[in-house]
């Protein structure tokens, strides 16, 4: 890791539609002495907030500028079309872009789907924000394609949504400046990746020395006392014994047949 922890708190930015509640709760349980502050920022301004030092990390929508920002993709959202509850599209559980060809499809200036060319017919002008576009959908002026989380964020009783199976999707990532990868950022990475509280990945705690000067958890090799063999072949004066009964010792076995042949000759006086 590069950088050190200098602030008494961790500042997390997040874009509309992202709900960091679960991760914030885990942070507060694990690091109760390090307050976590949340700031919601428009998706288009997230890079600027991180690079300007106004947040330590952010839950942002991809893409980000990877030349200066690090990012860990977390999940990809389903895209839905927001429509009035009495719209014909509600007859289906899901639709395709082609099914919207005759609709006026609103394309707000803060769109996060990155259309090359939105489907359907364009409105006379683009709404300034997604909130404005939702109001126009409620007024019956057109329909709106957004990530599912934004449809839920801007839910109205008179509106509903349906999945669009072949539309572009939006991915959410944890991002931070490459030159500001602090210990606190690593702590939050561990939380969003589901590491346990005892995980040492990314953080290397010092190992406590044990008796005899050895590091705990890293036993050294024990040296046997002088004269004691620790295994392998037994050695004698003539070399190793390599066999059991009938094996050879030293330079080899004497032939019993040879001795018998010599006893067969008579001795001369």
C-alpha positions as CSV (number, residue, x, y, z in Angstrom):
1,X,0.0,0.0,0.0
2,X,1.1,3.5,-0.6
3,X,0.1,6.3,1.7
4,X,-0.7,6.5,5.3
5,X,-3.8,7.2,7.4
6,X,-3.8,10.9,8.4
7,X,-7.5,11.6,8.9
8,X,-9.5,10.5,12.0
9,X,-12.5,9.5,9.8
10,X,-13.2,7.7,6.5
11,X,-15.0,9.7,3.9
12,X,-17.1,7.7,1.5
13,X,-18.8,9.2,-1.5
14,X,-21.7,7.4,-3.3
15,X,-23.8,8.0,-6.4
16,X,-27.6,8.0,-6.5
17,X,-29.1,4.5,-6.5
18,X,-26.3,2.9,-4.5
19,X,-27.2,1.9,-1.0
20,X,-24.1,1.5,1.2
21,X,-26.0,0.8,4.4
22,X,-24.9,-2.8,4.9
23,X,-21.2,-1.9,4.4
24,X,-21.4,1.1,6.7
25,X,-23.0,-1.0,9.4
26,X,-20.1,-3.5,9.2
27,X,-17.6,-0.7,9.3
28,X,-19.1,0.7,12.5
29,X,-19.0,-2.8,14.1
30,X,-15.4,-3.4,13.2
31,X,-13.9,0.1,13.5
32,X,-16.1,1.9,16.1
33,X,-13.3,4.4,16.7
34,X,-13.1,5.6,13.1
35,X,-16.2,7.5,12.1
36,X,-17.4,6.9,8.5
37,X,-19.0,10.0,6.8
38,X,-21.2,9.6,3.7
39,X,-21.6,12.1,0.9
40,X,-24.0,11.6,-2.1
41,X,-22.6,13.0,-5.3
42,X,-23.9,13.1,-8.9
43,X,-22.6,10.2,-11.0
44,X,-20.9,12.6,-13.4
45,X,-19.0,14.3,-10.6
46,X,-17.7,11.3,-8.8
47,X,-14.2,11.3,-10.4
48,X,-13.7,14.9,-9.6
49,X,-14.7,14.4,-6.0
50,X,-12.2,11.6,-5.5
51,X,-9.3,13.3,-7.3
52,X,-10.0,16.6,-5.5
53,X,-9.5,14.9,-2.2
54,X,-13.1,15.4,-1.0
55,X,-13.5,11.7,-0.3
56,X,-11.2,8.8,0.5
57,X,-13.2,6.4,-1.7
58,X,-16.4,6.2,-3.6
59,X,-19.1,3.9,-4.7
60,X,-19.4,5.0,-8.3
61,X,-20.7,4.0,-11.7
62,X,-18.3,2.7,-14.3
63,X,-16.4,3.7,-16.3
64,X,-13.9,5.8,-14.4
65,X,-10.5,7.2,-15.5
66,X,-8.3,4.2,-14.8
67,X,-5.1,6.2,-15.4
68,X,-5.6,8.0,-12.1
69,X,-8.2,5.9,-10.3
70,X,-8.3,2.4,-9.1
71,X,-11.6,0.5,-9.2
72,X,-13.1,-2.8,-8.0
73,X,-16.3,-3.8,-9.9
74,X,-19.0,-4.8,-7.4
75,X,-22.1,-5.6,-9.4
76,X,-24.0,-4.9,-12.6
77,X,-27.6,-3.7,-12.5
78,X,-30.6,-4.7,-14.6
79,X,-31.9,-2.0,-16.9
80,X,-35.7,-1.2,-16.7
81,X,-38.1,1.0,-18.5
82,X,-40.2,3.3,-16.3
83,X,-43.8,3.7,-17.5
84,X,-47.2,4.7,-16.2
85,X,-49.1,1.9,-14.6
86,X,-51.8,1.9,-17.3
87,X,-49.2,1.7,-20.2
88,X,-49.5,-1.1,-22.7
89,X,-46.0,-2.3,-21.9
90,X,-47.2,-3.5,-18.5
91,X,-48.9,-6.5,-20.2
92,X,-45.5,-8.1,-20.4
93,X,-43.0,-9.1,-17.6
94,X,-40.1,-8.0,-19.7
95,X,-39.5,-6.2,-23.0
96,X,-36.8,-5.5,-25.6
97,X,-35.5,-2.3,-27.1
98,X,-37.5,-3.0,-30.3
99,X,-40.7,-3.1,-28.3
100,X,-40.1,0.6,-27.5
101,X,-39.5,1.7,-31.0
102,X,-42.7,3.8,-31.2
103,X,-42.3,5.3,-27.8
104,X,-40.8,8.7,-26.9
105,X,-37.8,7.7,-24.9
106,X,-36.5,10.4,-22.6
107,X,-32.7,10.8,-22.4
108,X,-31.7,13.0,-19.4
109,X,-28.4,14.8,-19.3
110,X,-27.3,12.8,-16.3
111,X,-28.0,9.4,-18.0
112,X,-25.7,6.6,-16.7
113,X,-26.4,4.0,-19.4
114,X,-24.1,5.5,-22.0
115,X,-26.3,5.1,-25.0
116,X,-24.7,5.5,-28.4
117,X,-28.2,6.2,-29.6
118,X,-31.2,5.8,-27.3
119,X,-34.0,3.6,-28.7
120,X,-37.5,4.9,-29.7
121,X,-38.3,8.5,-30.7
122,X,-36.4,11.4,-29.2
123,X,-38.1,14.0,-27.1
124,X,-38.0,17.7,-28.3
125,X,-35.3,18.3,-25.7
126,X,-33.4,16.3,-23.1
127,X,-34.5,16.6,-19.5
128,X,-31.8,18.1,-17.2
129,X,-32.0,15.3,-14.6
130,X,-33.4,11.8,-14.1
131,X,-35.8,13.3,-11.6
132,X,-37.1,15.7,-14.2
133,X,-37.5,12.7,-16.6
134,X,-39.5,10.8,-14.1
135,X,-41.9,13.7,-13.8
136,X,-42.4,13.7,-17.5
137,X,-43.1,10.0,-17.5
138,X,-45.8,10.6,-14.9
139,X,-47.2,13.3,-17.1
140,X,-47.5,10.8,-20.0
141,X,-44.9,12.5,-22.2
142,X,-42.6,9.5,-22.7
143,X,-40.8,6.6,-21.1
144,X,-37.4,6.3,-19.3
145,X,-34.7,3.7,-19.3
146,X,-32.6,3.6,-16.1
147,X,-30.8,1.1,-13.8
148,X,-33.2,-0.7,-11.5
149,X,-31.9,1.1,-8.4
150,X,-32.8,4.5,-9.9
151,X,-36.3,3.3,-10.7
152,X,-36.7,2.3,-7.1
153,X,-35.1,5.5,-5.8
154,X,-37.6,7.6,-7.8
155,X,-40.6,5.3,-7.3
156,X,-44.0,6.8,-7.6
157,X,-47.4,5.2,-6.9
158,X,-48.6,6.0,-10.5
159,X,-45.5,4.5,-12.1
160,X,-44.1,1.0,-12.5
161,X,-41.2,-0.6,-14.5
162,X,-40.4,-3.6,-16.6
163,X,-37.0,-5.2,-17.4
164,X,-35.5,-4.4,-20.8
165,X,-33.5,-7.5,-21.7
166,X,-31.2,-6.1,-24.4
167,X,-30.5,-2.6,-23.1
168,X,-27.0,-1.4,-21.9
169,X,-26.4,-2.0,-18.2
170,X,-24.7,0.0,-15.5
171,X,-22.0,-1.4,-13.2
172,X,-21.1,-0.1,-9.8
173,X,-17.6,-0.1,-8.4
174,X,-15.6,0.9,-5.4
175,X,-13.0,3.5,-6.6
176,X,-10.2,5.6,-5.0
177,X,-7.2,7.6,-6.2
178,X,-4.3,5.4,-7.1
179,X,-1.9,7.5,-5.1
180,X,-4.1,7.4,-2.0
181,X,-4.4,3.7,-1.2
182,X,-4.4,4.0,2.6
183,X,-5.0,1.4,5.3
184,X,-8.5,2.7,5.7
185,X,-9.2,2.2,2.0
186,X,-7.9,-1.4,2.4
187,X,-10.2,-1.9,5.4
188,X,-13.2,-0.9,3.3
189,X,-12.1,-3.1,0.4
190,X,-12.1,-6.0,2.8
191,X,-15.6,-5.2,3.9
192,X,-17.1,-4.9,0.4
193,X,-15.3,-8.1,-0.6
194,X,-16.7,-10.0,2.3
195,X,-13.5,-10.7,4.1
196,X,-13.8,-11.8,7.7
197,X,-12.7,-9.6,10.6
198,X,-9.6,-11.8,11.2
199,X,-8.5,-11.7,7.5
200,X,-5.0,-10.4,7.1
201,X,-5.1,-9.9,3.3
202,X,-3.8,-6.5,2.5
203,X,-2.9,-5.8,6.1
204,X,0.1,-7.6,7.5
205,X,0.0,-7.6,11.3
206,X,3.3,-8.1,13.1
207,X,4.0,-11.6,14.3
208,X,4.6,-12.0,18.0
209,X,8.0,-13.6,18.9
210,X,7.8,-16.9,20.8
211,X,10.1,-18.5,23.3
212,X,13.6,-19.1,22.0
213,X,13.4,-16.1,19.7
214,X,11.4,-17.9,17.0
215,X,8.4,-16.2,15.4
216,X,5.0,-17.7,16.4
217,X,3.6,-19.8,13.7
218,X,6.9,-20.4,12.0
219,X,8.6,-23.3,13.7
220,X,12.3,-23.9,12.9
221,X,14.0,-27.2,12.2
222,X,15.0,-29.2,15.3
223,X,18.6,-30.4,15.3
224,X,19.1,-33.9,16.8
225,X,21.6,-34.3,19.6
226,X,25.1,-35.4,18.6
227,X,25.4,-39.1,17.9
228,X,21.7,-39.7,17.5
229,X,20.5,-40.7,14.0
230,X,17.2,-39.2,12.9
231,X,16.4,-41.8,10.2
232,X,17.7,-43.5,7.1
233,X,20.1,-46.4,7.0
234,X,22.1,-47.7,10.0
235,X,25.8,-47.5,9.5
236,X,28.5,-49.9,10.7
237,X,32.2,-50.1,10.3
238,X,31.9,-51.8,6.9
239,X,29.2,-49.4,5.5
240,X,25.4,-49.3,5.5
241,X,23.3,-52.4,6.1
242,X,21.0,-52.4,3.1
243,X,19.1,-55.6,3.6
244,X,17.6,-57.8,6.3
245,X,18.1,-61.5,6.6
246,X,20.2,-62.8,3.8
247,X,21.4,-59.2,3.0
248,X,25.0,-58.3,2.6
249,X,27.3,-56.5,5.2
250,X,30.4,-54.6,4.3
251,X,32.1,-55.8,1.2
252,X,29.6,-58.7,0.5
253,X,28.6,-62.2,1.8
254,X,31.0,-65.1,1.9
255,X,29.9,-68.1,-0.2
256,X,29.0,-71.1,1.9
257,X,29.6,-73.3,-1.2
258,X,33.2,-72.3,-1.5
259,X,33.9,-73.4,2.1
260,X,32.3,-76.7,1.5
261,X,34.5,-77.4,-1.6
262,X,37.7,-76.9,0.3
263,X,36.7,-79.3,3.1
264,X,36.3,-82.0,0.4
265,X,40.1,-82.2,-0.3
266,X,42.2,-84.5,2.0
267,X,45.0,-83.0,4.0
268,X,48.5,-84.3,3.3
269,X,50.7,-84.9,6.2
